[in-house]
Amino acid sequence: MFRISNFTGVDVKLEKFLKLLYFAVFAILIIISFVLLFPAYTHLQKMKSKKDELQNKLEEKQAECLELRQLFSDLESNPKAVEKVAREKFGLCKRDEVIYIYKAKVQSGPGSSAGRK
């Protein structure tokens, strides 16, 4: 015949202890993985941000390059474009042509007495 042993209370305590031990090991593994992965995640976010910033710079430079290529093409083929650059950038003019240069009037800020009567 079967005997009811006195170990049933010990088995329940052992089972509870093992469940607690498994939970503790699982929690420790989660914490360790978080500690190891968080710096890598922040580094990844910084690199994505830097990539986006460099992508924007690249697009700006490509637009500038396209603009300069268009200007270069115009300067090679269009005499009016050459004249415009010569006048605006180098201050050149045609023979017997007089150039008047007007200085911009300095505007006063609010509260100053300049311009009041």
HUUR-V892965 format. One record per pair of residues at least 6 apart in sequence whose C-alpha atoms are under 6 Angstrom apart, sorted by the first residue. I is the first residue (numbers start at 1). J is the second residue. Records with the same first field share a line. If there is no record, write none. Layout:
I = J ; J
This chain:
75 = 81 ; 82
86 = 92
